[in-house]
Amino acid sequence: MTLKGKRAFITGSFQGIGLGIATSLAAEGASIVLHGLADETTIAAAEKAVLAAGAAKVESHVSDLRDVKATEDLIAKILANGPVDILCNNAGIQYTATIAEMPREKWNDIVAINLTSFFDTMRLLLPQMKERGYGRVINTASVHGLVASAAKAPYVSAKHGVIGLTKVAALEYAVVGSRETGGVTINAICPGWVETALIEPQIQAKVDLHNGDRAAGIADLLSEKQPSRRMSTPEEIGAIAVFLCSNAAHNITGVDIAVDGGWTAQ
């Protein structure tokens, strides 16, 4: 229970990678603040999973991160219930189209949620971490924060921006705290393919082509870009987050950790 007494706020955490991070932190005894846009059934299932994993406490908040005032109100409400030790910016959306065909409003929405919201939560929560000499910000970037793919201009731009934002914040807070307190660190995790409900239709289409062989279908899906031909799970991303939250990671800051099966090594 290495995170007993710590409180973690994870955006976009009612399912997928965000929930994987939340349950991993919960398993180490952290209190969990879930967030996203979801129906009551999905929220209840997420809370149940986090509590079952070992969370000291769980609370949930629904808000639209495109709305700056709503985000400011959300953070104020969360802080009214106690400090936030760990911030995991994970919320994200995607839309694919060429630059010429990309709707302007999609650019606005993707950049607002995938990048600007990260800036907002960090500017509002980092000062109170500094006061205590301990804080962890873990930004879910993407392999697309390191390399590009066609038809994803706003997503790739936002994820590259997340890595730049992570580095700037890391420099600004590098001197805070000590080995004993744990310091304040800001890092980015850059997943490649992760097995979530969001991409299940793509997986299933390939599985069907391979007569129900799921491993073969996934290998086929990943063959173009991810050399390992294996997906990560949300919990595996969560395990990295757990280590980054430890005092042993006090000197790991401003880095982007690729979890991409060799994608960016090519």
C-alpha positions, 0 to 999 in steps of 0.5 A: 500500500505504497500510496496510502494517504495519497489522493489521486485525481484522474480525468477521463477515468470511467473506462479505458486507460483512465480506469486502468490507472485508477484501479492500479493507484487504488490497489496501492491504497490511494483515494481516487477521484474519478472524472469524465462524461458517462451515464450512471451505470458506467460511473457506478461500475467504475466506482465498484472496480476502484473500491474492489481494487483497494481504494481508501475512498472514491468520488466521481465528478462529471464535467466537460473539460472544454469549458474552462470555468467548469474546470475551475469550478470542478478543481475548487470542488475537489480541493474543498474535500482535501488536497490532490497529491496525484494528477493523471491527465488522461481525458481525450477524444479522437476524430480522423480526417485529412487536414483539408477535410477536418471540420474546424470544430473538431480541431477546437474540441480535440485540442481543448480536451487533449491539451488545453485541459491538461494545462488547466488542471496543472495550473490549478493543482501544481501550486498546492503540490508545491506547498507540500513538497510532494506531487505527481502529474502523469500526462497520458500522451500517446505514441502520436506525441512522438510520431505522426500518422496521416488524417490525425492532425489535431490529435497528433498536434495536441499530443506533441503539445502535451509532451512539450507542456510536460517538459516545461512544467517539469523544469518549473517544479524540478527544485521543489521538495527533496528525496524524503518528501518525494518532490514534484515530478511531471511526466508523460506516458506515450502508449501505442496500441492499448486494448480498450473497449474503444478499439474493440470493433477494430480488433474484432474485425481482424479476429473474424478474418482469422477465424476467431483467433484473437492473438492472430487478429491483434497481430494483424492489426498491429503489424503495420506499426507496432513491431511487438504485435502485442497490445498493452492493457490499461492496467499495464499503463497503470503499473507505470503510473504507480512507479512514477508516484513512488519516492524512488521516482523523485528524479524522473521528471520531464520524460516521455515513456513510450509503451509502444512495442518498438513503434518509435524505435523504427 
